[in-house]
């Protein structure tokens, strides 16, 4: 996207007046997708963007340069379209939405209903399809009107906990709290995952992560003080903006960090002992796959051997049950057990959709069609003889964690396989490679509210309407 948009790594929400807005819009008008919107804005007497509050001394808010892009990929087209339409919308007219609030008096219990409709689209038209606002129309009611209740539902609900953070939402939270910079926040989250402090897409702290936090809080609480980090970030920003001297800030930071590190050094052995214990507990949890299907008393654990990882019962040498694990893949426990009593694992391979597989390969052939299963059985028993279509050698049945498959007996010189998990799942892989939706956000600007309200009667129905004008702020 180089050349078709301005520098993207900016936190600014402002377009400076020095930009030639008319020139950019004129260039965009030559693109058939944006010509109508661009020409509509060019007809305005005054092109003034509705800027947001955030500033970035290094770069303005991202905007299209006007250069018509060529050979963009699917994802890049989506991002470019979002940037252009957000740029156009910031010049658009205010949008108006009307909200009707109705209060129902049911035996002196007040119930409230609300409905909101867009009465004038304004900048919404320029930002389509990224405006996601509900249109809910209330019935035409009169104040004091008695209405008949056709249905009454009695619901029992409990307060839900807050939603867990995702990598995207926690980066936004770090920005709100002034922690990290736009260049380092993504790396901070990546390090949390790489070091095993958090897991899953809906971020969940691991036992190791919780113990690290509690241990540091116990011995050196100042090392996890948000205020300290925020203060350092603010002072570094002042240096960049030439508001203070580098020597002054670095001298003060050195004194504070020396004191902090000395405190850490005093408790180093205690901290190390507690973190070592927490790390071992976390590894045991991550390596526990499930109950042993053979001895019933042991637990199948991930072990490391001479030729890599494998799964084995922890009751060895009394129980010598072992299983192969997939190579070049991340194996995670699921806590599930198959119908046959074998632990089920999650297998994650780079660029592939995660799979749940039984440690018993025979249980992983269930998705094969009946004719393929019969072919496998006949080749295995010797009833059916088939030649490799690539080298002419005899085909035989091999087995892996993914199940049984047909392969050439000339392996490793000939790597032909039939119905192998590496050949037969191309459609699933394509699904995994499908484009992810571009994150879209819509912000409504604060503006004056025009309210039209009637008095509330003691019973029956009361309603009020309010109109809100919104304008598109640059983000």
N, C-alpha and C positions, 0 to 999 in steps of 0.2 A: 504493500500500500504506500510505499515511499513515493512522494511527489504528489499524490492525490489528496492527502490530508496534511495538516500541520503536525508538529511534534506531539505524539500521543501521551507521553509520560508527564502529565501536568495535573495539578490539583486546582487550577484556576477555573472559575466560573464566569470569567469576564472576557468579552471581546473588545479590545481597545479601538477607539475611534479612528486611530491611524490606519486601520485596515480599510481597504477600498471595497466596501460591502457591495456597491453597485457593480463593480467589475466582476466580483465572484458570482453574484446572482446572474449577471449577463452570460457568463461562461456556463453556469448550470442550466440556463434556459435553452442551451443548445442540446442538452441531453433530454430525449423525449420523455423520460420517466419524471423529470422534475421541471419541465418547461412551463407547465400550467401554473404551478405554485410560484416559481421564480418570477414569471411575468406579472403575476398578481402582486407580488411584493414590490417589483420595480415601478409599479404604477402609483405607489404611495409617495406622498410629498416629502416624508421624512423617514429615513431608514435608521431607526434607533433600536439596538438590541436591548432586551430586558435582562440585564446582567444579574448574576447571583452575587453573593457576598464574599466568596472565597477568592483570594488573590494568590498568584504565584509570580514572584519577581523575575523568574527565569523565562517563563513561557505563558502565552495566553491560553484561553480555553481551546480545545481542539476544534478545528473547523475545516471544511473542504477547501482546497485551493482553487477549484474550478476546472482543473485539468481532468478531462474525461478519462476514466480508468479503462485499461485494456487487460484482458487475460486474468481477471481476478478469479480466485477459487470461490467455492460456494460459501464458505465461512467468511471470506474477505468481503464478498458482495453484501452479506447481511450486516457486517460491521460498518461498511461504507454507507449503506442505506440509512442506518441508524444515525450516523454522524451528520449526514446531509440533512435529514428531516429534522433533527434536533436544531441544527443551525437555522433552517427555514422557520421553524416554529418560534424561535426566540424573537423574530420580527413580527409575528402574527398579532392579530387583535385579541383583546381579552375575551375569554369564554365566559358564558353565563350559565349557571346551574341553579335550578329552583328546588328547594327542599320543603316538603309539606310534613309537618309533625302533627299527628292526631293522638289525642288522649281519650281513652275509653274508660268510662266509669262503670265498672261491673260490681254492683253491691258494695260500693265505696272502696273497691280495689281499683287502682288506676293502672291501666295497661297503655303502653306507648307504641305507636307504629310510625315509621318514617318511610318516605319515598322521595327519591331525587331524580330529576330529569334535566337533561341539557336543553336549554331554551335557545342558546346561540353558541354555535360550535367554535367560532373564532380560530385560535391557534390549533385546536384539536384536529381540524381538517388537514393542516400542514404536517401534523405529527402522526397521522394514521399510517400503519395500524398499531402503533405503539402506545396509544392512549387506551388504558384498560380501566374504564369507569363503569360502574353498574348503572343501568337505567331502570329505576323502580317507580312505577306509577301507582299512586294511591287512588282508591275509588272516589268519585265525586260525592262528598259528604257535606252536610250543612251543620253548623254549630247548633247543639242542642237536640239534634235528631236522634231518635231511638232506633236502634238497629237490632235485628234478630240474630241470635247466636246459632249458627248452624252446626258447629262442632267445637268441642272444648277438649283440648289435650292436656293431660296432667303429666308433666315431665319431671324426672328426677335427674339432676345433673350435679357433677362435682367440679370443683375448681381444677383446671388442668395446669400442670407445671409449665414453665416457659419452654419454648422450643429449643432444642439443642443448637449450638452454633454449627454452621457449615464453614468450610474454608473461606468462602466468599463473605459470609456475614461476620466472621470473626475479624477479617481484615478491615471491614467497615467499622467495627467496634474499636479496633486499635487506633484507627484514624480519629474517631470521636474523642478518645482519651489522650490523644497526642503521643502515642507510643510508636516508635519506629518512624520510618520515612516511607514514601511511596516506593522507593527502590529496595527497601529491606523487609517490608512487612510479609511479602510472599515467602521470602527465605526463612523468616522466623517460623511461619506455620509449617513449612517443609521440614525444618529441623525438629520440630515437636513430633512429627510423624516418624522421621528417620531414627530418632533416639528412643522411640517406643513410649513416649510420654502420653500420647493420645492415639486413638484408633477410630476407624469407621468414618463414613462420609458425614453422618450426623455426629459431630465430634464428641467422643466419650473419653474421659481421662482414664488411663490404665492405673493399676495399682502402683506401678513404678512412678508414674507422673504424680499421683497423689502423695506418695511417700517422699518424693523429692521436694515437693512444695512444703509439706509439713515439717520435714527435717530442717530445711533452710529457715523456715519460720521460727523454729525452736532455737536454733543456734545463731543464725545471722539474719534476723528479720529485715535489716536494712537492705539486703541484697535483692529482695523481691518487692521493694517499695516502689509503687507506681509513680509516686510524686518525684522520687529521685530521677527516674528515667525520663519523665516528662520535662523536668527542670533542665537536664542535660541537653535534651533535644531542642528546647527553647533557646538555650544559650548558644548552641551550635548554629541555630537559625539566625541569631543576632550577629554572629561572626560573618555568616554568608551575606547578610544585609549591611555589613560595615557599621553596625550600631555600637559595637564594642570591640575591644582589642583581643586578638587571639591569645596573647601571652597572659592576660588577666584571667580569662576563662580557663585556660589549660592549667594554670597554677592552682586555681581554686579546685578544679576537678581532680588534679593529682593529689592534693592534700586529702580530699574526701575519700578517694578510692584507696589511698595508702592505708588510711584508718580502717576502712572496710575490709581490706585484704588481710591486715594484721589480725582483725577479729576472727576472720575465717580461719587463719592459720592456727590460732589458739585452739580451735575446736575441730581441726582437720581430721584427727583420728576417729573421733566420735561420729562425725558426719560420714566419713568413709565406711565405717562399720555398718551404720544404719542403711546407707544406700546400697551397699553390697548385698545385704539381706533382702532388701526390696527388689533388687535386680534378679536375684535367684528365684524369688517367689513369682515374679512376672514371667521368667523363662519357663518355670514349671507349668504355669497356666497355659502359655502359648504352645508348649510341647505336648500337652495332654490331649490325646485324640478321642479316647473313650474306653469302655470296658473291653477286656480281652474276651473274644468269642470262644476261645479254647478252654482256658482254665477257670474262667468266670470270676476268679478272685483278683486277678491282676488288672493293670491298666496299660493300654497301648500308648507308648510314648514315642516321640520323634528322637532318634538317636543319630549320632554322626559316626560313620565308619570309614574304613580305608578308601571306599569307592563313593563316598558321599553320604547323603542322608537316607535313612530307612526308618521303618516303624517296628517296634518290638515291645514285647510284654516286659513290664518292670519286675516280674517275678523270676526272671532268668537267674540261675540255670534251671530252676524247677520247671519253668515253662519256656520253651524255645520257639514260641510263635513269632514270626517276623513277616513283614510285608514290604514290598518295594514301594517307593514313592516316586512321583513324576520328576524327571530331570528338567532343569532350566525353568522351574516354576516355583512360585511361592505357595506353600501349603499351610492352610489355617484350619484349626478345629471348628466344627459347627455345633458340637454338643448333641448331634443327632446320631441315631443308630438305625441301621437298615432293618428290614423285616427278618433277614437272616442273622441279625445280631452283630453285624460288623459296623465299626465306627464309620461315619460319613465325613469326608473332608471337603474343604473348598480349595480348588486349584485355580490359581491366578497366573496366567501366562501373558507376557507382554503383547499388547495388541489384540488380545483375545477376550471373549466374554468369559467371566468366571464360571466354573463348573462345579457342581457338587457331585462327588463320586464316592462309591463305597470302596473300602480297602480290598474287598473281594472283587476281582476283575469280572468274574462271571455275572455279577449283579449289574454290571455297567453296559450290558448288551441289550437291554430292554427296548432301546429305541430303534433297533435294527428290524427291518421287515422280515416276515416269516420265511420268505424264499432265501434271503441272505443267511439267516440262521441255519436253514437246512443245508445250504452250500458249505458253510463252515463245518457243520457236523460231518458231511460226506467226505470232505477233503481230509478232515482229521482222522476219520476211520479208514481211509484208503479206498472207499467206494468210488470217489470221483478224482480223476487225474486231470490237472490243468497245467498248461505251460505259461511261462511268463511272456507277455506280449512284447517285452523289450529285449530280453536276452535269450529266451527260449528254454531256460532252466525250469525245473518243476516248482510249482507253487506249493506252499505249506501254510499251516495256521500258526501264527505267533500270538503271544499274549502280553499285554501291558496293563498298567493301572486303568487305562481307558476301556479295556475289554479285549476280546479276541478279534484278530483281523488277518486277512490273507496277505502274505508277503512272499517275495522271491527267495528261493533257497540259496541264491547266489550273493546274498548280502555279506559283506558290505560293499562289494563291487557294484552290485545292482541294488538300487534302493526302491524298486517298484513295490507299491502296496495298493491294496484294494479294500474299500470300506474302513480304512484307517482313520482315527480321529484327526490325523493331520491332513487327510484328503477329503473326508466326507462332511466337513462342517463349514464349507466355504460360505454358505448362505448366512449362517449365524455370525460369522466374522464380518460379513458385509453390514449386518444390522448394527454390530458394535461400532463400525466405522462411520455410521450415519452422522450427519451434522448435528451438533448439539445446539440447542436454541441459544441465540445471542441473548445475553442478559439485558433486559429492558427495564428501565425505571422511568417513572413519571412523577414529576414534582409539580404541585400547583403553587403558584406564587401567592403570598399574602396580599390581600387587597381589601378594599372597603366592602362591607356587607350592607345590602339594602334589605331591610327586614319589613315584612308586612304581617302584623300579628293581630289576632282578635282575642277578646277576653275569654277566660276559661270559666265555664259554668260549673256549678257545684256537682252536677252529674251529667249523664249522657255523654255527648261528644263535643270535644273542643279541638280546634285545629289551628295551626299557624303555618305560614309560608315564609321562606327566606330565600333571597336571591344572592348568589355569590358570584362575583366576577373574578376570573383567574387569568393570569397571564403566564406565558411560558418563560421560565428563567433558564439562563444558560447554566449548564452543569458540566 
